[in-house]
Amino acid sequence: MKVIAISIGVSLFCGPAVAQQAEPAAATAVQSRKAYDDCVYESVAAQLRQMAAGARQNADFSFLGEQSFLACATEERVLGMNMIADDFSPSMVQATLLGIRAQIKRTIRQIVADPGKYAK
C-alpha cells in the first residue's frame, strides 16, 4: 500500500514535467515563429510611432524592417535553434530565415500599400 501511495505521489509530481517535455516540436516551432513575427512587427510599429507624422509618409520601410530584424536577433536565433533541433542543416536554416525575412518585408509593404485592410 505504501508503494502505491508513493507511486501516485511521484506520478502527480512528475506528470506535468513529463507532459511539458513531450510538447511536440511543431508547436515549439510555431510559437517561436510567432514570437519572431510579433517582435519584428512591433518593432516597426514602435519606430513609426517615434517619427513625426510627416516623416512617416516618407519612411523607408525596408530600412525599418532591417532595423527590426536587428532588434529581434534573439528571437531569430531561437527560431534558428528550433530548426536545428528539427534536423535542419545550417544552410537550410539560413535559407529559411532569409525566406522568413523576405516574407515579413513583403507583408510590411502590403500593409503600407493598403493600411485599411490590416487595421484592427
C-alpha positions as CSV (number, residue, x, y, z in Angstrom):
1,M,0.0,0.0,0.0
2,K,2.8,2.3,0.9
3,V,4.5,1.7,-2.5
4,I,1.2,2.5,-4.3
5,A,0.9,5.8,-2.4
6,I,4.5,6.8,-3.2
7,S,4.0,5.9,-6.9
8,I,0.8,8.0,-7.1
9,G,2.6,10.9,-5.4
10,V,5.6,10.7,-7.8
11,S,3.3,10.5,-10.8
12,L,1.4,13.5,-9.7
13,F,4.5,15.4,-9.0
14,C,6.3,14.5,-12.3
15,G,3.3,14.3,-14.5
16,P,3.2,18.0,-15.6
17,A,7.0,18.0,-16.2
18,V,6.8,14.9,-18.4
19,A,3.9,16.4,-20.3
20,Q,5.8,19.7,-20.9
21,Q,8.8,17.7,-22.2
22,A,6.6,15.8,-24.6
23,E,5.4,19.0,-26.2
24,P,5.6,18.5,-30.0
25,A,8.5,20.2,-31.8
26,A,6.0,21.6,-34.3
27,A,4.2,23.6,-31.5
28,T,7.5,25.0,-30.3
29,A,8.4,26.0,-33.9
30,V,5.1,27.7,-34.4
31,Q,5.5,29.6,-31.1
32,S,9.0,30.7,-31.9
33,R,7.9,31.8,-35.4
34,K,5.0,33.8,-33.9
35,A,7.3,35.4,-31.3
36,Y,9.7,36.4,-34.1
37,D,7.0,37.8,-36.4
38,D,5.4,39.7,-33.4
39,C,8.7,41.1,-32.4
40,V,9.5,42.4,-35.9
41,Y,6.0,43.9,-36.5
42,E,6.0,45.5,-33.0
43,S,9.5,47.0,-33.6
44,V,8.4,48.5,-37.0
45,A,5.3,50.0,-35.3
46,A,7.4,51.4,-32.4
47,Q,9.8,53.1,-34.9
48,L,6.8,54.6,-36.8
49,R,5.3,55.9,-33.5
50,Q,8.6,57.7,-32.8
51,M,8.5,59.5,-36.1
52,A,6.8,62.8,-36.8
53,A,3.6,62.4,-38.8
54,G,5.1,64.0,-41.9
55,A,8.2,61.7,-41.7
56,R,6.0,58.6,-41.7
57,Q,4.8,59.3,-45.2
58,N,8.4,59.2,-46.5
59,A,9.7,56.4,-44.3
60,D,11.9,53.8,-45.8
61,F,10.1,50.7,-44.8
62,S,12.8,48.4,-46.0
63,F,15.2,50.2,-43.6
64,L,12.6,50.0,-40.8
65,G,12.3,46.2,-41.4
66,E,16.1,45.7,-41.4
67,Q,16.3,47.7,-38.1
68,S,13.6,45.5,-36.7
69,F,15.4,42.3,-37.7
70,L,18.4,43.6,-35.7
71,A,16.2,44.4,-32.8
72,C,14.7,40.9,-32.9
73,A,18.0,39.0,-33.3
74,T,17.4,36.9,-30.1
75,E,14.0,35.7,-31.4
76,E,15.6,34.9,-34.8
77,R,18.3,32.9,-33.0
78,V,15.6,30.9,-31.1
79,L,13.8,30.2,-34.3
80,G,17.1,29.0,-35.9
81,M,17.9,26.8,-33.0
82,N,14.5,25.2,-33.2
83,M,15.1,24.4,-36.8
84,I,18.5,22.9,-35.9
85,A,16.7,20.8,-33.3
86,D,14.4,19.7,-36.1
87,D,17.4,18.5,-38.0
88,F,17.7,21.4,-40.5
89,S,21.2,21.8,-41.9
90,P,22.9,25.1,-41.2
91,S,22.5,26.1,-44.8
92,M,18.8,25.2,-44.7
93,V,18.4,27.3,-41.5
94,Q,20.0,30.3,-43.2
95,A,17.8,29.9,-46.4
96,T,14.7,29.5,-44.3
97,L,15.5,32.6,-42.2
98,L,16.1,34.6,-45.3
99,G,12.8,33.4,-46.7
100,I,11.0,34.4,-43.5
101,R,12.6,37.9,-43.6
102,A,11.6,38.3,-47.2
103,Q,8.0,37.3,-46.4
104,I,7.9,39.8,-43.5
105,K,9.2,42.6,-45.7
106,R,6.5,41.8,-48.3
107,T,3.9,41.9,-45.6
108,I,5.2,45.3,-44.4
109,R,5.0,46.7,-47.9
110,Q,1.4,45.3,-48.3
111,I,0.4,47.0,-45.0
112,V,1.9,50.3,-46.2
113,A,0.1,50.0,-49.5
114,D,-3.3,49.2,-48.0
115,P,-3.3,50.1,-44.3
116,G,-7.1,49.9,-44.0
117,K,-7.0,46.2,-44.9
118,Y,-4.8,45.5,-41.9
119,A,-6.5,47.8,-39.3
120,K,-7.7,46.1,-36.2
